[in-house]
Amino acid sequence: MPYINGDSFNCDGGIYLSNLTTATGAPQTLTHNRNRTPAHVMAFVAGGHDGLGAAGTQFPTITYGATSTTQATVTVTAGAKFVLMVW
């Protein structure tokens, strides 16, 4: 398992990367299980949307919501694909 800044990747207290997720346009809560409230949450866009809720080339709007010791919430324009990084 690789180490980043002293924390192991995808383990308690380390950096978590979600699976590739298709946005719904509504708040989506992803479980990260870091066992601590993360200092940072970032969504990386892997595919845009078409303005009608399907995949396309337009860059989505990203809004961050609440985070806890086990979950992070993000709202991304429907149809876009993203990976959530929590650390």
Backbone atoms as SQL, in Angstrom:
CREATE TABLE atoms (id INTEGER PRIMARY KEY, chain TEXT, resi INTEGER, resn TEXT, atom TEXT, x REAL, y REAL, z REAL);
INSERT INTO atoms VALUES
  (1, 'A', 1, 'MET', 'N', 0.843, -1.166, 0.000),
  (2, 'A', 1, 'MET', 'CA', 0.000, 0.000, 0.000),
  (3, 'A', 1, 'MET', 'C', 0.896, 1.238, 0.000),
  (4, 'A', 2, 'PRO', 'N', 0.704, 2.176, -0.941),
  (5, 'A', 2, 'PRO', 'CA', 1.536, 3.374, -0.985),
  (6, 'A', 2, 'PRO', 'C', 1.228, 4.318, 0.175),
  (7, 'A', 3, 'TYR', 'N', 2.172, 5.173, 0.508),
  (8, 'A', 3, 'TYR', 'CA', 1.983, 6.158, 1.568),
  (9, 'A', 3, 'TYR', 'C', 2.044, 7.555, 0.992),
  (10, 'A', 4, 'ILE', 'N', 1.157, 8.434, 1.457),
  (11, 'A', 4, 'ILE', 'CA', 1.119, 9.815, 1.017),
  (12, 'A', 4, 'ILE', 'C', 1.121, 10.688, 2.262),
  (13, 'A', 5, 'ASN', 'N', 2.130, 11.551, 2.393),
  (14, 'A', 5, 'ASN', 'CA', 2.249, 12.448, 3.549),
  (15, 'A', 5, 'ASN', 'C', 2.116, 11.702, 4.875),
  (16, 'A', 6, 'GLY', 'N', 2.699, 10.523, 4.967),
  (17, 'A', 6, 'GLY', 'CA', 2.700, 9.771, 6.210),
  (18, 'A', 6, 'GLY', 'C', 1.447, 8.961, 6.473),
  (19, 'A', 7, 'ASP', 'N', 0.394, 9.160, 5.708),
  (20, 'A', 7, 'ASP', 'CA', -0.839, 8.389, 5.876),
  (21, 'A', 7, 'ASP', 'C', -0.939, 7.366, 4.764),
  (22, 'A', 8, 'SER', 'N', -1.362, 6.165, 5.106),
  (23, 'A', 8, 'SER', 'CA', -1.506, 5.171, 4.046),
  (24, 'A', 8, 'SER', 'C', -2.758, 5.451, 3.236),
  (25, 'A', 9, 'PHE', 'N', -2.675, 5.123, 1.970),
  (26, 'A', 9, 'PHE', 'CA', -3.731, 5.369, 0.992),
  (27, 'A', 9, 'PHE', 'C', -4.890, 4.424, 1.244),
  (28, 'A', 10, 'ASN', 'N', -6.120, 4.972, 1.311),
  (29, 'A', 10, 'ASN', 'CA', -7.338, 4.180, 1.500),
  (30, 'A', 10, 'ASN', 'C', -7.332, 3.308, 2.751),
  (31, 'A', 11, 'CYS', 'N', -6.855, 3.857, 3.870),
  (32, 'A', 11, 'CYS', 'CA', -6.981, 3.169, 5.156),
  (33, 'A', 11, 'CYS', 'C', -7.351, 4.214, 6.197),
  (34, 'A', 12, 'ASP', 'N', -7.629, 3.795, 7.416),
  (35, 'A', 12, 'ASP', 'CA', -8.030, 4.740, 8.456),
  (36, 'A', 12, 'ASP', 'C', -7.070, 5.908, 8.534),
  (37, 'A', 13, 'GLY', 'N', -7.603, 7.115, 8.456),
  (38, 'A', 13, 'GLY', 'CA', -6.797, 8.309, 8.595),
  (39, 'A', 13, 'GLY', 'C', -6.060, 8.722, 7.341),
  (40, 'A', 14, 'GLY', 'N', -6.120, 7.949, 6.281),
  (41, 'A', 14, 'GLY', 'CA', -5.389, 8.257, 5.054),
  (42, 'A', 14, 'GLY', 'C', -6.239, 8.974, 4.032),
  (43, 'A', 15, 'ILE', 'N', -5.860, 8.863, 2.793),
  (44, 'A', 15, 'ILE', 'CA', -6.575, 9.476, 1.684),
  (45, 'A', 15, 'ILE', 'C', -7.549, 8.450, 1.110),
  (46, 'A', 16, 'TYR', 'N', -8.770, 8.889, 0.828),
  (47, 'A', 16, 'TYR', 'CA', -9.787, 8.012, 0.258),
  (48, 'A', 16, 'TYR', 'C', -10.165, 8.517, -1.130),
  (49, 'A', 17, 'LEU', 'N', -10.244, 7.624, -2.088),
  (50, 'A', 17, 'LEU', 'CA', -10.764, 7.919, -3.425),
  (51, 'A', 17, 'LEU', 'C', -11.987, 7.046, -3.657),
  (52, 'A', 18, 'SER', 'N', -13.090, 7.673, -4.036),
  (53, 'A', 18, 'SER', 'CA', -14.306, 6.912, -4.320),
  (54, 'A', 18, 'SER', 'C', -14.178, 6.223, -5.676),
  (55, 'A', 19, 'ASN', 'N', -15.111, 5.351, -5.945),
  (56, 'A', 19, 'ASN', 'CA', -15.247, 4.800, -7.291),
  (57, 'A', 19, 'ASN', 'C', -15.758, 5.904, -8.206),
  (58, 'A', 20, 'LEU', 'N', -15.623, 5.724, -9.510),
  (59, 'A', 20, 'LEU', 'CA', -16.190, 6.659, -10.470),
  (60, 'A', 20, 'LEU', 'C', -17.706, 6.673, -10.259),
  (61, 'A', 21, 'THR', 'N', -18.259, 7.856, -10.067),
  (62, 'A', 21, 'THR', 'CA', -19.662, 8.012, -9.710),
  (63, 'A', 21, 'THR', 'C', -20.360, 8.880, -10.744),
  (64, 'A', 22, 'THR', 'N', -21.558, 8.505, -11.154),
  (65, 'A', 22, 'THR', 'CA', -22.365, 9.336, -12.040),
  (66, 'A', 22, 'THR', 'C', -23.241, 10.225, -11.184),
  (67, 'A', 23, 'ALA', 'N', -23.157, 11.529, -11.416),
  (68, 'A', 23, 'ALA', 'CA', -23.907, 12.496, -10.619),
  (69, 'A', 23, 'ALA', 'C', -25.391, 12.454, -10.940),
  (70, 'A', 24, 'THR', 'N', -26.187, 12.737, -9.920),
  (71, 'A', 24, 'THR', 'CA', -27.640, 12.753, -10.067),
  (72, 'A', 24, 'THR', 'C', -28.208, 14.169, -10.110),
  (73, 'A', 25, 'GLY', 'N', -27.396, 15.154, -9.742),
  (74, 'A', 25, 'GLY', 'CA', -27.880, 16.524, -9.645),
  (75, 'A', 25, 'GLY', 'C', -28.440, 16.844, -8.273),
  (76, 'A', 26, 'ALA', 'N', -28.593, 15.828, -7.440),
  (77, 'A', 26, 'ALA', 'CA', -29.056, 15.980, -6.054),
  (78, 'A', 26, 'ALA', 'C', -27.876, 15.675, -5.128),
  (79, 'A', 27, 'PRO', 'N', -27.944, 16.060, -3.853),
  (80, 'A', 27, 'PRO', 'CA', -26.855, 15.723, -2.933),
  (81, 'A', 27, 'PRO', 'C', -26.623, 14.211, -2.889),
  (82, 'A', 28, 'GLN', 'N', -25.363, 13.817, -3.012),
  (83, 'A', 28, 'GLN', 'CA', -24.987, 12.401, -2.924),
  (84, 'A', 28, 'GLN', 'C', -24.004, 12.250, -1.767),
  (85, 'A', 29, 'THR', 'N', -24.307, 11.325, -0.881),
  (86, 'A', 29, 'THR', 'CA', -23.463, 11.079, 0.277),
  (87, 'A', 29, 'THR', 'C', -22.659, 9.822, 0.031),
  (88, 'A', 30, 'LEU', 'N', -21.337, 9.956, 0.080),
  (89, 'A', 30, 'LEU', 'CA', -20.443, 8.821, -0.123),
  (90, 'A', 30, 'LEU', 'C', -19.762, 8.482, 1.200),
  (91, 'A', 31, 'THR', 'N', -19.664, 7.210, 1.498),
  (92, 'A', 31, 'THR', 'CA', -19.037, 6.757, 2.732),
  (93, 'A', 31, 'THR', 'C', -17.537, 6.637, 2.522),
  (94, 'A', 32, 'HIS', 'N', -16.762, 7.306, 3.382),
  (95, 'A', 32, 'HIS', 'CA', -15.300, 7.262, 3.249),
  (96, 'A', 32, 'HIS', 'C', -14.620, 6.483, 4.372),
  (97, 'A', 33, 'ASN', 'N', -15.253, 6.339, 5.521),
  (98, 'A', 33, 'ASN', 'CA', -14.717, 5.554, 6.639),
  (99, 'A', 33, 'ASN', 'C', -13.284, 5.909, 7.018),
  (100, 'A', 34, 'ARG', 'N', -12.945, 7.191, 7.064),
  (101, 'A', 34, 'ARG', 'CA', -11.600, 7.625, 7.486),
  (102, 'A', 34, 'ARG', 'C', -11.472, 7.621, 8.995),
  (103, 'A', 35, 'ASN', 'N', -12.588, 7.481, 9.688),
  (104, 'A', 35, 'ASN', 'CA', -12.638, 7.491, 11.150),
  (105, 'A', 35, 'ASN', 'C', -12.151, 8.801, 11.750),
  (106, 'A', 36, 'ARG', 'N', -12.232, 9.863, 10.978),
  (107, 'A', 36, 'ARG', 'CA', -11.988, 11.226, 11.445),
  (108, 'A', 36, 'ARG', 'C', -12.628, 12.157, 10.421),
  (109, 'A', 37, 'THR', 'N', -13.013, 13.335, 10.847),
  (110, 'A', 37, 'THR', 'CA', -13.599, 14.291, 9.912),
  (111, 'A', 37, 'THR', 'C', -12.481, 14.817, 9.021),
  (112, 'A', 38, 'PRO', 'N', -12.615, 14.690, 7.704),
  (113, 'A', 38, 'PRO', 'CA', -11.535, 15.105, 6.811),
  (114, 'A', 38, 'PRO', 'C', -11.344, 16.617, 6.799),
  (115, 'A', 39, 'ALA', 'N', -10.113, 17.026, 6.594),
  (116, 'A', 39, 'ALA', 'CA', -9.802, 18.445, 6.460),
  (117, 'A', 39, 'ALA', 'C', -10.153, 18.937, 5.066),
  (118, 'A', 40, 'HIS', 'N', -10.131, 18.027, 4.078),
  (119, 'A', 40, 'HIS', 'CA', -10.346, 18.404, 2.684),
  (120, 'A', 40, 'HIS', 'C', -11.234, 17.389, 1.975),
  (121, 'A', 41, 'VAL', 'N', -12.087, 17.903, 1.082),
  (122, 'A', 41, 'VAL', 'CA', -12.921, 17.072, 0.211),
  (123, 'A', 41, 'VAL', 'C', -12.856, 17.715, -1.168),
  (124, 'A', 42, 'MET', 'N', -12.571, 16.924, -2.197),
  (125, 'A', 42, 'MET', 'CA', -12.500, 17.469, -3.549),
  (126, 'A', 42, 'MET', 'C', -13.076, 16.481, -4.545),
  (127, 'A', 43, 'ALA', 'N', -13.917, 16.984, -5.439),
  (128, 'A', 43, 'ALA', 'CA', -14.469, 16.162, -6.513),
  (129, 'A', 43, 'ALA', 'C', -13.657, 16.419, -7.781),
  (130, 'A', 44, 'PHE', 'N', -13.177, 15.362, -8.402),
  (131, 'A', 44, 'PHE', 'CA', -12.453, 15.445, -9.661),
  (132, 'A', 44, 'PHE', 'C', -13.374, 14.978, -10.770),
  (133, 'A', 45, 'VAL', 'N', -13.601, 15.829, -11.747),
  (134, 'A', 45, 'VAL', 'CA', -14.517, 15.521, -12.838),
  (135, 'A', 45, 'VAL', 'C', -13.821, 14.638, -13.868),
  (136, 'A', 46, 'ALA', 'N', -14.462, 13.512, -14.189),
  (137, 'A', 46, 'ALA', 'CA', -13.923, 12.590, -15.182),
  (138, 'A', 46, 'ALA', 'C', -14.726, 12.631, -16.473),
  (139, 'A', 47, 'GLY', 'N', -15.883, 13.275, -16.448),
  (140, 'A', 47, 'GLY', 'CA', -16.733, 13.409, -17.625),
  (141, 'A', 47, 'GLY', 'C', -17.797, 14.441, -17.367),
  (142, 'A', 48, 'GLY', 'N', -18.111, 15.243, -18.352),
  (143, 'A', 48, 'GLY', 'CA', -19.076, 16.325, -18.203),
  (144, 'A', 48, 'GLY', 'C', -20.505, 15.880, -18.417),
  (145, 'A', 49, 'HIS', 'N', -21.379, 16.872, -18.582),
  (146, 'A', 49, 'HIS', 'CA', -22.802, 16.609, -18.789),
  (147, 'A', 49, 'HIS', 'C', -23.244, 17.324, -20.064),
  (148, 'A', 50, 'ASP', 'N', -24.453, 17.016, -20.528),
  (149, 'A', 50, 'ASP', 'CA', -24.939, 17.615, -21.779),
  (150, 'A', 50, 'ASP', 'C', -25.998, 18.692, -21.556),
  (151, 'A', 51, 'GLY', 'N', -26.259, 19.050, -20.300),
  (152, 'A', 51, 'GLY', 'CA', -27.274, 20.043, -19.999),
  (153, 'A', 51, 'GLY', 'C', -28.655, 19.453, -19.825),
  (154, 'A', 52, 'LEU', 'N', -28.806, 18.178, -20.128),
  (155, 'A', 52, 'LEU', 'CA', -30.100, 17.499, -20.008),
  (156, 'A', 52, 'LEU', 'C', -30.041, 16.327, -19.039),
  (157, 'A', 53, 'GLY', 'N', -28.948, 16.230, -18.271),
  (158, 'A', 53, 'GLY', 'CA', -28.826, 15.159, -17.285),
  (159, 'A', 53, 'GLY', 'C', -28.130, 13.914, -17.791),
  (160, 'A', 54, 'ALA', 'N', -27.526, 13.983, -18.966),
  (161, 'A', 54, 'ALA', 'CA', -26.775, 12.838, -19.493),
  (162, 'A', 54, 'ALA', 'C', -25.309, 13.239, -19.665),
  (163, 'A', 55, 'ALA', 'N', -24.474, 12.265, -19.981),
  (164, 'A', 55, 'ALA', 'CA', -23.058, 12.535, -20.189),
  (165, 'A', 55, 'ALA', 'C', -22.867, 13.481, -21.370),
  (166, 'A', 56, 'GLY', 'N', -21.814, 14.265, -21.322),
  (167, 'A', 56, 'GLY', 'CA', -21.523, 15.214, -22.389),
  (168, 'A', 56, 'GLY', 'C', -20.209, 15.922, -22.139),
  (169, 'A', 57, 'THR', 'N', -20.078, 17.127, -22.667),
  (170, 'A', 57, 'THR', 'CA', -18.806, 17.841, -22.584),
  (171, 'A', 57, 'THR', 'C', -18.852, 19.091, -21.713),
  (172, 'A', 58, 'GLN', 'N', -20.004, 19.482, -21.205),
  (173, 'A', 58, 'GLN', 'CA', -20.091, 20.676, -20.372),
  (174, 'A', 58, 'GLN', 'C', -19.538, 20.396, -18.977),
  (175, 'A', 59, 'PHE', 'N', -18.796, 21.374, -18.432),
  (176, 'A', 59, 'PHE', 'CA', -18.232, 21.213, -17.090),
  (177, 'A', 59, 'PHE', 'C', -19.340, 21.381, -16.060),
  (178, 'A', 60, 'PRO', 'N', -19.441, 20.485, -15.084),
  (179, 'A', 60, 'PRO', 'CA', -20.535, 20.537, -14.114),
  (180, 'A', 60, 'PRO', 'C', -20.293, 21.559, -13.005),
  (181, 'A', 61, 'THR', 'N', -21.367, 21.917, -12.338),
  (182, 'A', 61, 'THR', 'CA', -21.300, 22.689, -11.111),
  (183, 'A', 61, 'THR', 'C', -21.124, 21.710, -9.961),
  (184, 'A', 62, 'ILE', 'N', -20.225, 22.032, -9.033),
  (185, 'A', 62, 'ILE', 'CA', -19.951, 21.172, -7.881),
  (186, 'A', 62, 'ILE', 'C', -20.210, 21.980, -6.620),
  (187, 'A', 63, 'THR', 'N', -21.019, 21.425, -5.726),
  (188, 'A', 63, 'THR', 'CA', -21.300, 22.059, -4.443),
  (189, 'A', 63, 'THR', 'C', -21.006, 21.053, -3.343),
  (190, 'A', 64, 'TYR', 'N', -20.207, 21.464, -2.382),
  (191, 'A', 64, 'TYR', 'CA', -19.831, 20.572, -1.285),
  (192, 'A', 64, 'TYR', 'C', -20.789, 20.745, -0.126),
  (193, 'A', 65, 'GLY', 'N', -21.120, 19.631, 0.510),
  (194, 'A', 65, 'GLY', 'CA', -22.026, 19.641, 1.653),
  (195, 'A', 65, 'GLY', 'C', -21.301, 19.234, 2.920),
  (196, 'A', 66, 'ALA', 'N', -22.049, 18.638, 3.817),
  (197, 'A', 66, 'ALA', 'CA', -21.528, 18.254, 5.125),
  (198, 'A', 66, 'ALA', 'C', -20.540, 17.093, 5.021),
  (199, 'A', 67, 'THR', 'N', -19.604, 17.074, 5.952),
  (200, 'A', 67, 'THR', 'CA', -18.687, 15.938, 6.085),
  (201, 'A', 67, 'THR', 'C', -18.729, 15.462, 7.527),
  (202, 'A', 68, 'SER', 'N', -18.449, 14.195, 7.709),
  (203, 'A', 68, 'SER', 'CA', -18.392, 13.624, 9.053),
  (204, 'A', 68, 'SER', 'C', -17.245, 12.630, 9.099),
  (205, 'A', 69, 'THR', 'N', -17.138, 11.908, 10.189),
  (206, 'A', 69, 'THR', 'CA', -16.062, 10.929, 10.335),
  (207, 'A', 69, 'THR', 'C', -16.231, 9.735, 9.411),
  (208, 'A', 70, 'THR', 'N', -17.406, 9.597, 8.786),
  (209, 'A', 70, 'THR', 'CA', -17.643, 8.447, 7.907),
  (210, 'A', 70, 'THR', 'C', -18.176, 8.804, 6.535),
  (211, 'A', 71, 'GLN', 'N', -18.696, 10.042, 6.345),
  (212, 'A', 71, 'GLN', 'CA', -19.346, 10.372, 5.077),
  (213, 'A', 71, 'GLN', 'C', -19.025, 11.791, 4.614),
  (214, 'A', 72, 'ALA', 'N', -19.130, 11.991, 3.306),
  (215, 'A', 72, 'ALA', 'CA', -19.000, 13.322, 2.706),
  (216, 'A', 72, 'ALA', 'C', -20.110, 13.477, 1.675),
  (217, 'A', 73, 'THR', 'N', -20.682, 14.671, 1.616),
  (218, 'A', 73, 'THR', 'CA', -21.783, 14.939, 0.701),
  (219, 'A', 73, 'THR', 'C', -21.348, 15.952, -0.347),
  (220, 'A', 74, 'VAL', 'N', -21.711, 15.670, -1.598),
  (221, 'A', 74, 'VAL', 'CA', -21.386, 16.561, -2.707),
  (222, 'A', 74, 'VAL', 'C', -22.561, 16.546, -3.683),
  (223, 'A', 75, 'THR', 'N', -22.815, 17.708, -4.312),
  (224, 'A', 75, 'THR', 'CA', -23.834, 17.798, -5.355),
  (225, 'A', 75, 'THR', 'C', -23.134, 18.190, -6.642),
  (226, 'A', 76, 'VAL', 'N', -23.306, 17.385, -7.679),
  (227, 'A', 76, 'VAL', 'CA', -22.671, 17.620, -8.974),
  (228, 'A', 76, 'VAL', 'C', -23.777, 17.581, -10.034),
  (229, 'A', 77, 'THR', 'N', -23.677, 18.423, -11.057),
  (230, 'A', 77, 'THR', 'CA', -24.671, 18.482, -12.122),
  (231, 'A', 77, 'THR', 'C', -24.951, 17.087, -12.679),
  (232, 'A', 78, 'ALA', 'N', -26.221, 16.750, -12.834),
  (233, 'A', 78, 'ALA', 'CA', -26.651, 15.424, -13.290),
  (234, 'A', 78, 'ALA', 'C', -25.991, 15.031, -14.605),
  (235, 'A', 79, 'GLY', 'N', -25.554, 13.782, -14.660),
  (236, 'A', 79, 'GLY', 'CA', -24.953, 13.218, -15.863),
  (237, 'A', 79, 'GLY', 'C', -23.437, 13.253, -15.855),
  (238, 'A', 80, 'ALA', 'N', -22.851, 14.161, -15.083),
  (239, 'A', 80, 'ALA', 'CA', -21.390, 14.229, -15.010),
  (240, 'A', 80, 'ALA', 'C', -20.857, 13.026, -14.239),
  (241, 'A', 81, 'LYS', 'N', -19.615, 12.687, -14.480),
  (242, 'A', 81, 'LYS', 'CA', -18.953, 11.599, -13.763),
  (243, 'A', 81, 'LYS', 'C', -17.826, 12.216, -12.942),
  (244, 'A', 82, 'PHE', 'N', -17.665, 11.714, -11.701),
  (245, 'A', 82, 'PHE', 'CA', -16.647, 12.281, -10.828),
  (246, 'A', 82, 'PHE', 'C', -16.099, 11.235, -9.870),
  (247, 'A', 83, 'VAL', 'N', -14.941, 11.545, -9.319),
  (248, 'A', 83, 'VAL', 'CA', -14.316, 10.774, -8.254),
  (249, 'A', 83, 'VAL', 'C', -14.171, 11.715, -7.076),
  (250, 'A', 84, 'LEU', 'N', -14.545, 11.279, -5.895),
  (251, 'A', 84, 'LEU', 'CA', -14.430, 12.105, -4.704),
  (252, 'A', 84, 'LEU', 'C', -13.165, 11.714, -3.945),
  (253, 'A', 85, 'MET', 'N', -12.356, 12.709, -3.602),
  (254, 'A', 85, 'MET', 'CA', -11.131, 12.490, -2.830),
  (255, 'A', 85, 'MET', 'C', -11.322, 13.152, -1.474),
  (256, 'A', 86, 'VAL', 'N', -11.052, 12.409, -0.419),
  (257, 'A', 86, 'VAL', 'CA', -11.211, 12.883, 0.950),
  (258, 'A', 86, 'VAL', 'C', -9.906, 12.637, 1.681),
  (259, 'A', 87, 'TRP', 'N', -9.396, 13.679, 2.362),
  (260, 'A', 87, 'TRP', 'CA', -8.182, 13.510, 3.159),
  (261, 'A', 87, 'TRP', 'C', -8.141, 14.493, 4.294);
